[in-house]
Amino acid sequence: MSRNRDYLSRKHRSNKQPSNSTNHRHDIFEERQNHHDLQQLENEALPLGAEADDNERRQALVDMIYERHLSREKTGENDSTSSDEEQINEQDYCWFWDESKKSDDVIVQNCGTEAYFHPDYSCGTAAIRGNRQFREGEEHYWEVQMSSAVYGTDMMIGIGASNVNLDRYKSQFCSLIGKDIDSWGISYFGTLHHNGKTKNFCKKFERGATIGCHLDLWKGTLSFYRNGEPLGIAFDGLLGKELYPMISSTAARTKMKLLCSRKTNFSLQYLCCKEISKNIPSSRNNNVLETLPLPNGLKKYIGWRMDWVFTLNNPRKLSSSAPTSSTNSNKMKEIAGPQRKRIRSKHKDKETPLTDEADTI
């Protein structure tokens, strides 16, 4: 009895709190809807024709509400359920983020496509990897969107071997992916990291940016794209390793979302699609597959399995401002050694130092 009264009193107090909504008509509608729901519960608690005093009716109503509340908690139908879950097309994914291979400060959301880092506060670096190992002879392409604020010591996207310890720096702020010899990553600052060394590569990533990753395990190279623009080959010599996709963050309440993860084997079909997309005139690139003189069934098959190949090699995506792979490699050869101190000094001038406190905002 006391338990039911406490529950009803909490519900009553929460309903009595003044609404902060600016839409008064919406509040009136919600109040009427709540009154209607209570009327229904009262009718269910006491059958028609039953006579009871106010205390009995009140107790029956309290029991009904409390039982429904317990049943919702058992079935997971509370306020924190999948109301924020999004519908995804499973055909766009060949792997997801692995809930069993992550740091403690990472929550996997949206059917395994989104990683939520440091939900409360940050005291170090958290990371997560994909649930599928990349095999030699495969062509992989995946896109990660910076779906929250981008700040802090580092937020990274890359790949790593199976022996990378994702909890090693849980009490330290650092660029985790690329800190050892078994991982390769790109920072939101636009720098490349591998074996503890840092090299300039591109401009800084902002919130909402979509970073594409193309892993060619026939040649052993990893290339990056930003919002569809090619950034060039970042790493090579990746053959003969057990690799997984990885992301990491030091900043509190940050998210990164997996938009797609595609795979195909290196084959004559892949090479043909790659060359066709390169040689289609730019004026016909709005809908590449529709312009090809192929049967509709073959177009659908290619579109389902190879559309990302046409996107990556589409001449329309290339621009004179985008650096080519040779340009990037020459630039990287000219820059050696870690650049972390130089990056921090730039941000200190802007009064946004990348200290440990910045990651807990």
N, C-alpha and C positions, 0 to 999 in steps of 0.2 A: 504493500500500500504506500509506504513512504517513498519507495523507489518510483512509483507511478506519479505521485504528487510532485516529486522533484523534477521529473521529466516534463510534466505539464507546466510547472512554474517556469522552467527554462524556456519552453516554447512560448508561454504567455509573455514573459519579459521581452523575448526577442521580437515578438509581434508588436509590442508597445513602443519599441524604439522608433524615434522619428526617422522618416525616410530622407535620404540625401538626394533622391532623384529630383531632377529639375522638371520632369514631366509629371504634372499633377494628375492629369487624366489617366496616365499609366498606373499611378498609385491607387487611384479609385478603382480601376478595373481589377488590379491585383487583390485589393481588399475584398471586393465583391466575390472574386473567384475563391478566395480562402473561405469566405462565409458559406459559399455554395458547397465547398468540399466538406466543411464541418457539418453542414446539414445532411449530406450523404452519409457521413460516418455515423451520425446520430441515428439515422433511419436504419442503418445496418446493425447498430448495436442493440436497438430495441425494435422488435417486429411490430408491424402495424396492429393496432388494437391493444397493445400492452399498456397497462397502467403502472406508472411508477412515479415516485416523488422526484424532486430536483436532485437530491443527493444520489439516488440510484442511477438516474440518467447521466449525471456527471461522471460517476465512477465507471459506468459502462463505456462512456465515450473515452475516458482516459485509458482504459484497458485496450480498447480497439486501436487507439493511436500508438500506444507503446508496442503492441504486438506487431503492427505494420512496420514500425521503426526497426525492431529487431530482425524481422524477415528481410528488410532491405540491406541491413548490415551484413547478414549472412550471405546473401546473393551478390553483394558488391554493388548494389544499386543506390549508393549514397551520392553525395554531391560531388565527390572527387572521382567519379567514374569516367567513362570514355566519352564525356560530352565534348572534350577537346580533341578526341581522336579523329583523324582524317581518313577518308576513303583513299586507298592506294590501289594502283593497278599492278598486280603481282608480276605481270609480264615485263614490267620495266625494271625488275630486280632479279639478279642472280645471287645476291647475298645481302645480308642486313647486318646491323651492329649486334655484336654478340654480348648478351647479358652476363654470360659466365666468364668473359674475358674483358674485365674492365676494372677501373679503380672504384673504391667505395663511394667516392663523391660524384659518381655519374649515374644518372637515371635515364633509362631507355624509354622513349615514348613513341607514339604514333606507329605502332606495329613494327618497331625495330628500325625506323628510319631516322629518328631524331635523338640526339644525345644532349641531355641537360646537365651541365657541369656546375658543381658546388651550389646546390639549391639554397643553402642558408648563408654560408660565408666560406671564404677560401683561405686555407692555410698551407697551400702547396700546389702541386701540379697533378692533374687527373687526366687519364687517357682511356681510350677504348679502341678495340680492333674489330674487324669484320669476322663473320663466322665462316668464311670460306678461304681456303688457301689457294693462291694463284699457282698455276702449273706452267711449265715451260711449253712453248708452242702456242700459247693462248694470247689473244688480244683482248685487253680489258679497258673499259672506259666507265668512269663514274663521276658524278657531280655532287659537290658539297656546297650548300648555301650557308653563308654566315647569317643565320636567321635572328640574331639578337645583336645587342651592342657589341662592338669589337674594341677591346681595350685590354690593359693589363700587361704583364711581363711578356706573355706570348700566347697566341692561339695558332695551332699548327694543323696541317694536313699532309699526309704522306703515307709511307709504307714502312714495314719493319719485319724482321725475322720473328720466328715463333719464340725465340728465347729472350725477347725484349721484356724486361720487367716493368710493367705498367705502374706498379706501386713504389718504385724505387725512390721517386722524388715527391712523395705525397706530403712531405713536410718542408719542401724547398721549391721556390719559384724559379723555373728554368725553361729552356726550350728543349723539351723531352725528346721529340722525334728528330733524330740526327745528332744526339749527344754522344752516341756510341757508334761503333763501326757497323752495327747491324740494323741501322735505321736511316731513312732518307726523308727529309721533310722540307716543306716551305712554310715560312712564317707569314703572319698577316702584315708584317713590315715589308714583305717582298724580298726576303732574303732566303737563301738556300742553306740547309744545315745537314752536315754529314761528318761523322767521326770527330765531333767537337769543333769543326771549322765552319765558318759562316762566309757566304759570298753574296754580293748584291745580284739581283736577278730582275726585279720588276718594281712597279709602284706599289704602294701600300693598299691593302684590301680594306674596303669600307663595309658598313652594315648593308646586308642585302646582296652582296657580291656572290656570284656563282662561280666556283672554282672547279674546272674540269680536269680530270687526271686520266691520261692515256698511258697505260703500261703495255709495252710491246715486249713480250717474252719470247719473241723470235730473234729480235736484235738485242734485247736486254736494255731497253731505254725507258725512261719515264719523262713524259712531257706534260706541261700544264697549260690550261686555258683559263682566261678570265672573261666571263660574260660572253663566251663564244669566240673571243679573240685569242689567237695562238700566241703563247709566250715563248715557245721553243722547247728544245730538249734540255731538261734540267740535270738528269743523271743518266749514266750508262754503266755497263759492266754489272748488270743485275741478274745474269744467268747463273744457274746452279745454286739458288738460294730458296728457302722456304719463306715466302713473303705473304704478308697480310696487309690490308688497308688499315690505316690508323689515323686518329685525330686526337688532339690534346688541347687543354686550356688551363690557364692559371687563374682566370678571372671568375668572380662569383656571378652566378645566375646568368650564364651565357649558354647559347644553344648553337648547334650545327646540325643541319638537316641533310640527309642523303636523298637527293632528288631522283637518281637512277643509278643502276649498276648493271652494265651490259657486258656480255662476253661472246666471243666467237673464236674459233680456231684459225690459226694462220693457214690459209688455203688459197687455191686458185680463185675461188669465189670472192674471198676477201680482197685479193689483189685486183680483180676485175672491177669490183665496186669502187675501190680506191682510185683507180685510174680513170674510170668513167666520170666520177665526180670532179676530178681535176680538169677534165677536158670539156665539160659542158660550158657553153658561153654564159657569161655573167648575167645577161639579160633574161635567161631562162632558169635562174636559180631559185626563184620563189617557191616552185614546187617541182623539185628535181625528178622524182619518180614518175609524176604524171606526164612529163614531157618525153619520157623514154618510150620508144616503140616496142613495148613488151606486153604480153598478155596480162590481163588484170590479176589473175591468180598469182603470177610470178611477181608482179608489183607488190601485192600484199605480203607475200612471203619475204621479199627483200626488205620491204618497209618495216616488217616486224622484227627481223633479225639484224638488218644492216643499216637502218636509218641513221644511226650515230656515225657510221663510216662516211656517209655522204655529208653529214654536218661538219665533221672534223676536216675533211679534205675539200670542202666547197670553196672555190676561188673567191666567192663573194665575201667570205670571212677574212681573207687576207687583205692587209692594208700596208701602205708604205711606212706607217708609224709603228706597226707591230714588228718587233725584232725577230729575225729568223734564228734558226738553231745555230748556224755558224756564227752569227753576230753575238749571240749569247755566250757561246763557248769561248770566243775570243775575249769578250769582256770578262768572263770568269777567270781566264788565265792571267789577266792583268791584275786581278784583285786577290790577295792571299791573306790568310790569317783571320781571326775572329773580329767581327765588327760590332759586338754588342755594346762596348763602351761608347763608340761613336754614335750609335743609335740613341742611347740614353741621353747623351748630352744634347742632342737635337730636341728631344722632348722636354728637357728641363728648361730650355729657352722659351718653350710655349707654356710653361707653368703647369705641365701635366707630367710630372716625373713618373717613371715606371718603377716605383718602389714597391715593396711588399704590400704597403697599405693600399696601393692603387688596385690591387686584385680583389680587395674585399669590399669595394664600393657596391 
